[in-house]
Amino acid sequence: MINTDPLAFGKMAFVSGPRQCGKTTLAESLLVAAGHEANYFNWDDVEFRRLWLHSPAAILPLLHIVPGCLPLLVFIVNRVIV
């Protein structure tokens, strides 16, 4: 449902759940199906987080864009930062 409802219309989808329930597997399978495997980013990666916080547009060169398709990005946050 996630790939036919919000994602099909260019919307955001937030997936949450307990550890080991398949959130990352779902995200990776959606990226593979869309041909956007390179667009997987982990917020716990200090270099990526610094780049994003400096300027979200700075990640544009990192993105794999499929012509004629909306880009699909996955941001993984493994822990809540307070």
MOPAC internal coordinates of N, CA, C and O (Angstrom, degrees):
PM7 1SCF
backbone

  N    0.0000 0     0.00 0     0.00 0    0    0    0
  C    1.4420 1     0.00 0     0.00 0    1    0    0
  C    1.5206 1   112.22 1     0.00 0    2    1    0
  O    1.2310 1   119.90 1   146.14 1    3    2    1
  N    1.3292 1   117.80 1   -33.86 1    3    2    1
  C    1.4576 1   119.50 1  -174.99 1    5    3    2
  C    1.5244 1   111.90 1   -63.96 1    6    5    3
  O    1.2310 1   119.82 1   145.69 1    7    6    5
  N    1.3193 1   117.95 1   -34.31 1    7    6    5
  C    1.4646 1   119.54 1  -178.84 1    9    7    6
  C    1.5308 1   112.26 1   -84.19 1   10    9    7
  O    1.2310 1   119.31 1   165.33 1   11   10    9
  N    1.3035 1   118.92 1   -14.67 1   11   10    9
  C    1.4687 1   120.19 1   178.64 1   13   11   10
  C    1.5211 1   112.50 1  -101.22 1   14   13   11
  O    1.2310 1   119.77 1   160.87 1   15   14   13
  N    1.3180 1   118.04 1   -19.13 1   15   14   13
  C    1.4653 1   119.55 1  -179.08 1   17   15   14
  C    1.5271 1   111.53 1   -97.82 1   18   17   15
  O    1.2310 1   119.05 1    92.42 1   19   18   17
  N    1.3459 1   119.41 1   -87.58 1   19   18   17
  C    1.4640 1   117.68 1  -174.32 1   21   19   18
  C    1.5286 1   113.61 1   -68.63 1   22   21   19
  O    1.2310 1   119.80 1   136.74 1   23   22   21
  N    1.3139 1   117.98 1   -43.26 1   23   22   21
  C    1.4595 1   120.10 1  -174.73 1   25   23   22
  C    1.5223 1   112.81 1   -67.39 1   26   25   23
  O    1.2310 1   120.46 1   148.14 1   27   26   25
  N    1.3226 1   116.72 1   -31.86 1   27   26   25
  C    1.4618 1   120.21 1  -179.76 1   29   27   26
  C    1.5252 1   111.79 1   -66.49 1   30   29   27
  O    1.2310 1   120.20 1   159.48 1   31   30   29
  N    1.3200 1   117.23 1   -20.52 1   31   30   29
  C    1.4598 1   121.00 1  -178.34 1   33   31   30
  C    1.5257 1   112.32 1  -109.66 1   34   33   31
  O    1.2310 1   120.23 1  -162.05 1   35   34   33
  N    1.3379 1   117.17 1    17.95 1   35   34   33
  C    1.4567 1   121.09 1   177.16 1   37   35   34
  C    1.5123 1   114.60 1    73.14 1   38   37   35
  O    1.2310 1   120.10 1  -156.24 1   39   38   37
  N    1.3035 1   117.42 1    23.76 1   39   38   37
  C    1.4609 1   122.27 1  -179.23 1   41   39   38
  C    1.5193 1   110.36 1   -97.36 1   42   41   39
  O    1.2310 1   121.03 1   -12.63 1   43   42   41
  N    1.3256 1   115.64 1   167.37 1   43   42   41
  C    1.4580 1   122.17 1   175.41 1   45   43   42
  C    1.5226 1   109.46 1   -87.45 1   46   45   43
  O    1.2310 1   121.60 1   -29.07 1   47   46   45
  N    1.3079 1   114.55 1   150.93 1   47   46   45
  C    1.4609 1   120.12 1   173.34 1   49   47   46
  C    1.5182 1   107.73 1  -134.24 1   50   49   47
  O    1.2310 1   120.26 1   -49.66 1   51   50   49
  N    1.3101 1   117.11 1   130.34 1   51   50   49
  C    1.4465 1   122.28 1   177.08 1   53   51   50
  C    1.5168 1   107.87 1  -107.34 1   54   53   51
  O    1.2310 1   120.90 1   -50.45 1   55   54   53
  N    1.3138 1   115.88 1   129.55 1   55   54   53
  C    1.4638 1   121.35 1  -179.13 1   57   55   54
  C    1.5185 1   107.27 1  -116.68 1   58   57   55
  O    1.2310 1   120.66 1   -53.73 1   59   58   57
  N    1.2980 1   116.34 1   126.27 1   59   58   57
  C    1.4582 1   120.21 1   177.40 1   61   59   58
  C    1.5196 1   108.88 1  -132.92 1   62   61   59
  O    1.2310 1   121.42 1   -17.47 1   63   62   61
  N    1.3072 1   114.89 1   162.53 1   63   62   61
  C    1.4482 1   119.78 1   178.83 1   65   63   62
  C    1.5107 1   110.26 1   166.45 1   66   65   63
  O    1.2310 1   120.74 1    -5.52 1   67   66   65
  N    1.3097 1   116.20 1   174.48 1   67   66   65
  C    1.4633 1   119.59 1  -179.68 1   69   67   66
  C    1.5215 1   111.24 1   -68.94 1   70   69   67
  O    1.2310 1   121.48 1   -14.05 1   71   70   69
  N    1.3014 1   114.78 1   165.95 1   71   70   69
  C    1.4566 1   120.67 1   177.64 1   73   71   70
  C    1.5335 1   110.45 1   -57.26 1   74   73   71
  O    1.2310 1   121.22 1   -34.07 1   75   74   73
  N    1.3184 1   115.27 1   145.93 1   75   74   73
  C    1.4640 1   121.99 1   172.45 1   77   75   74
  C    1.5334 1   114.37 1    65.61 1   78   77   75
  O    1.2310 1   119.80 1  -154.12 1   79   78   77
  N    1.3382 1   117.98 1    25.88 1   79   78   77
  C    1.4677 1   118.34 1  -179.17 1   81   79   78
  C    1.5285 1   112.67 1  -100.74 1   82   81   79
  O    1.2310 1   119.78 1   176.73 1   83   82   81
  N    1.3593 1   118.03 1    -3.27 1   83   82   81
  C    1.4527 1   120.22 1   175.09 1   85   83   82
  C    1.5213 1   116.15 1   109.10 1   86   85   83
  O    1.2310 1   119.82 1  -168.01 1   87   86   85
  N    1.3248 1   117.95 1    11.99 1   87   86   85
  C    1.4654 1   120.66 1  -178.96 1   89   87   86
  C    1.5368 1   111.50 1   -61.60 1   90   89   87
  O    1.2310 1   120.27 1   131.43 1   91   90   89
  N    1.3183 1   117.09 1   -48.57 1   91   90   89
  C    1.4646 1   121.17 1  -179.39 1   93   91   90
  C    1.5189 1   110.58 1   -67.10 1   94   93   91
  O    1.2310 1   119.95 1   139.62 1   95   94   93
  N    1.3051 1   117.69 1   -40.38 1   95   94   93
  C    1.4657 1   121.39 1   178.33 1   97   95   94
  C    1.5259 1   110.35 1   -61.12 1   98   97   95
  O    1.2310 1   120.36 1   137.12 1   99   98   97
  N    1.3216 1   116.91 1   -42.88 1   99   98   97
  C    1.4589 1   121.21 1   177.16 1  101   99   98
  C    1.5253 1   110.32 1   -61.13 1  102  101   99
  O    1.2310 1   120.32 1   132.43 1  103  102  101
  N    1.3156 1   117.00 1   -47.57 1  103  102  101
  C    1.4653 1   121.15 1  -178.67 1  105  103  102
  C    1.5254 1   110.90 1   -61.47 1  106  105  103
  O    1.2310 1   120.54 1   134.60 1  107  106  105
  N    1.3186 1   116.57 1   -45.40 1  107  106  105
  C    1.4645 1   120.13 1  -179.82 1  109  107  106
  C    1.5232 1   111.21 1   -64.18 1  110  109  107
  O    1.2310 1   119.95 1   140.71 1  111  110  109
  N    1.3286 1   117.70 1   -39.29 1  111  110  109
  C    1.4693 1   119.79 1  -179.42 1  113  111  110
  C    1.5291 1   110.87 1   -67.89 1  114  113  111
  O    1.2310 1   119.90 1   144.30 1  115  114  113
  N    1.3309 1   117.80 1   -35.70 1  115  114  113
  C    1.4677 1   120.63 1   176.48 1  117  115  114
  C    1.5292 1   110.86 1   -65.49 1  118  117  115
  O    1.2310 1   120.53 1   138.89 1  119  118  117
  N    1.3268 1   116.59 1   -41.11 1  119  118  117
  C    1.4605 1   120.28 1   178.44 1  121  119  118
  C    1.5277 1   111.16 1   -63.78 1  122  121  119
  O    1.2310 1   120.23 1   134.89 1  123  122  121
  N    1.3065 1   117.17 1   -45.11 1  123  122  121
  C    1.4636 1   121.15 1   179.74 1  125  123  122
  C    1.5300 1   110.19 1   -62.07 1  126  125  123
  O    1.2310 1   120.38 1   134.68 1  127  126  125
  N    1.3151 1   116.88 1   -45.32 1  127  126  125
  C    1.4663 1   120.49 1  -178.98 1  129  127  126
  C    1.5303 1   111.79 1   -62.23 1  130  129  127
  O    1.2310 1   120.55 1   148.35 1  131  130  129
  N    1.3395 1   116.55 1   -31.65 1  131  130  129
  C    1.4642 1   120.52 1  -178.96 1  133  131  130
  C    1.5291 1   112.58 1   -90.93 1  134  133  131
  O    1.2310 1   120.31 1   174.94 1  135  134  133
  N    1.3409 1   117.00 1    -5.06 1  135  134  133
  C    1.4589 1   120.06 1  -177.89 1  137  135  134
  C    1.5122 1   113.65 1    74.14 1  138  137  135
  O    1.2310 1   120.61 1  -153.44 1  139  138  137
  N    1.3291 1   116.45 1    26.56 1  139  138  137
  C    1.4655 1   122.20 1  -178.28 1  141  139  138
  C    1.5310 1   112.05 1  -116.72 1  142  141  139
  O    1.2310 1   119.55 1  -144.21 1  143  142  141
  N    1.3168 1   118.46 1    35.79 1  143  142  141
  C    1.4672 1   121.53 1  -174.14 1  145  143  142
  C    1.5222 1   113.64 1   -53.16 1  146  145  143
  O    1.2310 1   120.10 1   147.80 1  147  146  145
  N    1.3326 1   117.41 1   -32.20 1  147  146  145
  C    1.4665 1   121.05 1  -176.35 1  149  147  146
  C    1.5244 1   112.70 1   -74.01 1  150  149  147
  O    1.2310 1   119.67 1   169.14 1  151  150  149
  N    1.3114 1   118.23 1   -10.86 1  151  150  149
  C    1.4600 1   121.66 1  -175.09 1  153  151  150
  C    1.5218 1   113.10 1   -92.86 1  154  153  151
  O    1.2310 1   120.68 1  -140.00 1  155  154  153
  N    1.3104 1   116.30 1    40.00 1  155  154  153
  C    1.4611 1   123.33 1   179.45 1  157  155  154
  C    1.5242 1   106.83 1  -109.17 1  158  157  155
  O    1.2310 1   120.41 1   -62.35 1  159  158  157
  N    1.3252 1   116.82 1   117.65 1  159  158  157
  C    1.4558 1   120.85 1  -176.14 1  161  159  158
  C    1.5188 1   109.76 1  -126.26 1  162  161  159
  O    1.2310 1   120.93 1   -41.37 1  163  162  161
  N    1.3324 1   115.82 1   138.63 1  163  162  161
  C    1.4561 1   121.75 1  -178.61 1  165  163  162
  C    1.5265 1   108.74 1  -109.82 1  166  165  163
  O    1.2310 1   120.46 1   -60.73 1  167  166  165
  N    1.3232 1   116.73 1   119.27 1  167  166  165
  C    1.4545 1   121.65 1  -179.07 1  169  167  166
  C    1.5223 1   111.47 1   -62.70 1  170  169  167
  O    1.2310 1   119.43 1   157.46 1  171  170  169
  N    1.3196 1   118.69 1   -22.54 1  171  170  169
  C    1.4620 1   121.86 1   178.36 1  173  171  170
  C    1.5265 1   112.02 1   -75.91 1  174  173  171
  O    1.2310 1   119.84 1   170.09 1  175  174  173
  N    1.3281 1   117.91 1    -9.91 1  175  174  173
  C    1.4650 1   122.29 1   175.40 1  177  175  174
  C    1.5297 1   107.12 1   -77.31 1  178  177  175
  O    1.2310 1   120.65 1   -70.10 1  179  178  177
  N    1.3346 1   116.35 1   109.90 1  179  178  177
  C    1.4565 1   122.20 1  -173.68 1  181  179  178
  C    1.5289 1   111.54 1   -58.23 1  182  181  179
  O    1.2310 1   119.89 1   137.98 1  183  182  181
  N    1.3227 1   117.82 1   -42.02 1  183  182  181
  C    1.4716 1   120.68 1  -179.35 1  185  183  182
  C    1.5270 1   111.18 1   -62.84 1  186  185  183
  O    1.2310 1   120.19 1   135.64 1  187  186  185
  N    1.3301 1   117.24 1   -44.36 1  187  186  185
  C    1.4607 1   120.52 1   178.58 1  189  187  186
  C    1.5273 1   110.49 1   -64.05 1  190  189  187
  O    1.2310 1   120.81 1   134.95 1  191  190  189
  N    1.3283 1   116.06 1   -45.05 1  191  190  189
  C    1.4669 1   119.92 1  -178.46 1  193  191  190
  C    1.5283 1   110.89 1   -60.80 1  194  193  191
  O    1.2310 1   119.98 1   137.30 1  195  194  193
  N    1.3410 1   117.65 1   -42.70 1  195  194  193
  C    1.4723 1   120.52 1   178.01 1  197  195  194
  C    1.5176 1   110.93 1   -62.40 1  198  197  195
  O    1.2310 1   120.50 1   136.76 1  199  198  197
  N    1.3289 1   116.64 1   -43.24 1  199  198  197
  C    1.4551 1   121.45 1   179.59 1  201  199  198
  C    1.5284 1   110.20 1   -60.00 1  202  201  199
  O    1.2310 1   120.66 1   131.71 1  203  202  201
  N    1.3234 1   116.34 1   -48.29 1  203  202  201
  C    1.4701 1   121.59 1  -179.11 1  205  203  202
  C    1.5273 1   111.10 1   -63.67 1  206  205  203
  O    1.2310 1   120.14 1   135.42 1  207  206  205
  N    1.3203 1   117.34 1   -44.58 1  207  206  205
  C    1.4605 1   120.23 1  -178.00 1  209  207  206
  C    1.5281 1   111.57 1   -67.28 1  210  209  207
  O    1.2310 1   120.31 1   147.91 1  211  210  209
  N    1.3137 1   117.02 1   -32.09 1  211  210  209
  C    1.4660 1   120.62 1   176.50 1  213  211  210
  C    1.5320 1   109.79 1   -65.36 1  214  213  211
  O    1.2310 1   120.99 1   133.48 1  215  214  213
  N    1.3310 1   115.70 1   -46.52 1  215  214  213
  C    1.4555 1   121.18 1   178.41 1  217  215  214
  C    1.5161 1   108.71 1  -168.91 1  218  217  215
  O    1.2310 1   119.68 1   -65.90 1  219  218  217
  N    1.3344 1   118.22 1   114.10 1  219  218  217
  C    1.4651 1   119.38 1   178.91 1  221  219  218
  C    1.5285 1   112.91 1   -54.54 1  222  221  219
  O    1.2310 1   120.15 1   149.08 1  223  222  221
  N    1.3223 1   117.31 1   -30.92 1  223  222  221
  C    1.4682 1   120.46 1   179.06 1  225  223  222
  C    1.5261 1   111.56 1   -66.57 1  226  225  223
  O    1.2310 1   120.06 1   162.38 1  227  226  225
  N    1.3239 1   117.48 1   -17.62 1  227  226  225
  C    1.4615 1   121.01 1  -179.13 1  229  227  226
  C    1.5280 1   112.43 1   -65.90 1  230  229  227
  O    1.2310 1   119.92 1   162.81 1  231  230  229
  N    1.3286 1   117.76 1   -17.19 1  231  230  229
  C    1.4685 1   118.71 1   179.44 1  233  231  230
  C    1.5251 1   112.34 1   -85.37 1  234  233  231
  O    1.2310 1   119.86 1   171.81 1  235  234  233
  N    1.3236 1   117.87 1    -8.19 1  235  234  233
  C    1.4660 1   120.06 1  -178.14 1  237  235  234
  C    1.5271 1   113.67 1   -52.89 1  238  237  235
  O    1.2310 1   118.94 1   138.04 1  239  238  237
  N    1.3406 1   119.63 1   -41.96 1  239  238  237
  C    1.4671 1   118.23 1   177.93 1  241  239  238
  C    1.5357 1   113.66 1   -64.39 1  242  241  239
  O    1.2310 1   120.09 1   161.09 1  243  242  241
  N    1.3284 1   117.44 1   -18.91 1  243  242  241
  C    1.4629 1   121.20 1  -179.86 1  245  243  242
  C    1.5286 1   112.81 1   -82.96 1  246  245  243
  O    1.2310 1   120.25 1   163.17 1  247  246  245
  N    1.3305 1   117.13 1   -16.83 1  247  246  245
  C    1.4589 1   121.22 1  -173.10 1  249  247  246
  C    1.5199 1   112.67 1   -78.82 1  250  249  247
  O    1.2310 1   121.85 1   -37.24 1  251  250  249
  N    1.3129 1   114.06 1   142.76 1  251  250  249
  C    1.4694 1   121.39 1   172.14 1  253  251  250
  C    1.5252 1   105.47 1   -99.04 1  254  253  251
  O    1.2310 1   120.81 1   -64.93 1  255  254  253
  N    1.3231 1   116.05 1   115.07 1  255  254  253
  C    1.4603 1   121.47 1  -179.13 1  257  255  254
  C    1.5277 1   108.80 1  -107.98 1  258  257  255
  O    1.2310 1   120.74 1   -53.46 1  259  258  257
  N    1.3153 1   116.18 1   126.54 1  259  258  257
  C    1.4556 1   121.89 1   176.45 1  261  259  258
  C    1.5277 1   106.96 1   -92.44 1  262  261  259
  O    1.2310 1   120.07 1   -59.75 1  263  262  261
  N    1.3474 1   117.47 1   120.25 1  263  262  261
  C    1.4679 1   119.76 1  -178.66 1  265  263  262
  C    1.5323 1   112.05 1   -54.04 1  266  265  263
  O    1.2310 1   121.21 1   -45.55 1  267  266  265
  N    1.3197 1   115.30 1   134.45 1  267  266  265
  C    1.4551 1   120.75 1   177.75 1  269  267  266
  C    1.5162 1   114.82 1    82.18 1  270  269  267
  O    1.2310 1   120.00 1  -177.85 1  271  270  269
  N    1.3249 1   117.60 1     2.15 1  271  270  269
  C    1.4717 1   121.28 1  -178.72 1  273  271  270
  C    1.5254 1   110.08 1  -123.25 1  274  273  271
  O    1.2310 1   121.19 1   -30.64 1  275  274  273
  N    1.3167 1   115.33 1   149.36 1  275  274  273
  C    1.4550 1   118.87 1   171.28 1  277  275  274
  C    1.5173 1   108.20 1   -69.55 1  278  277  275
  O    1.2310 1   119.69 1   -42.38 1  279  278  277
  N    1.3322 1   118.20 1   137.62 1  279  278  277
  C    1.4673 1   119.15 1   178.83 1  281  279  278
  C    1.5266 1   110.94 1   -68.19 1  282  281  279
  O    1.2310 1   121.04 1   -38.21 1  283  282  281
  N    1.3029 1   115.62 1   141.79 1  283  282  281
  C    1.4580 1   122.03 1   176.26 1  285  283  282
  C    1.5197 1   107.18 1  -112.44 1  286  285  283
  O    1.2310 1   120.75 1   -56.52 1  287  286  285
  N    1.3266 1   116.17 1   123.48 1  287  286  285
  C    1.4586 1   122.18 1   179.85 1  289  287  286
  C    1.5109 1   108.79 1  -121.63 1  290  289  287
  O    1.2310 1   120.93 1   -34.04 1  291  290  289
  N    1.3282 1   115.83 1   145.96 1  291  290  289
  C    1.4556 1   120.93 1   174.92 1  293  291  290
  C    1.5211 1   107.53 1  -125.67 1  294  293  291
  O    1.2310 1   120.92 1   -54.90 1  295  294  293
  N    1.3233 1   115.84 1   125.10 1  295  294  293
  C    1.4536 1   122.64 1   173.69 1  297  295  294
  C    1.5209 1   107.19 1  -112.12 1  298  297  295
  O    1.2310 1   120.39 1   -59.15 1  299  298  297
  N    1.3011 1   116.86 1   120.85 1  299  298  297
  C    1.4612 1   121.79 1  -179.67 1  301  299  298
  C    1.5159 1   108.70 1  -102.59 1  302  301  299
  O    1.2310 1   121.11 1   -50.17 1  303  302  301
  N    1.3271 1   115.48 1   129.83 1  303  302  301
  C    1.4620 1   121.12 1   173.25 1  305  303  302
  C    1.5222 1   106.37 1  -121.02 1  306  305  303
  O    1.2310 1   120.78 1   -67.16 1  307  306  305
  N    1.3096 1   116.12 1   112.84 1  307  306  305
  C    1.4696 1   119.96 1  -176.45 1  309  307  306
  C    1.5188 1   113.77 1   -85.28 1  310  309  307
  O    1.2310 1   120.84 1   164.75 1  311  310  309
  N    1.2971 1   116.00 1   -15.25 1  311  310  309
  C    1.4717 1   118.38 1   179.07 1  313  311  310
  C    1.5173 1   107.87 1  -147.69 1  314  313  311
  O    1.2310 1   121.24 1   -24.77 1  315  314  313
  N    1.3042 1   115.23 1   155.23 1  315  314  313
  C    1.4520 1   120.34 1   177.38 1  317  315  314
  C    1.5177 1   107.55 1   -84.03 1  318  317  315
  O    1.2310 1   121.00 1   -53.21 1  319  318  317
  N    1.3262 1   115.70 1   126.79 1  319  318  317
  C    1.4676 1   120.64 1   179.61 1  321  319  318
  C    1.5208 1   107.59 1   -99.58 1  322  321  319
  O    1.2310 1   120.63 1   -60.05 1  323  322  321
  N    1.3305 1   116.40 1   119.95 1  323  322  321
  C    1.4645 1   120.57 1  -179.77 1  325  323  322
  C    1.4939 1   111.29 1  -114.77 1  326  325  323
  O    1.2310 1   120.10 1   180.00 1  327  326  325

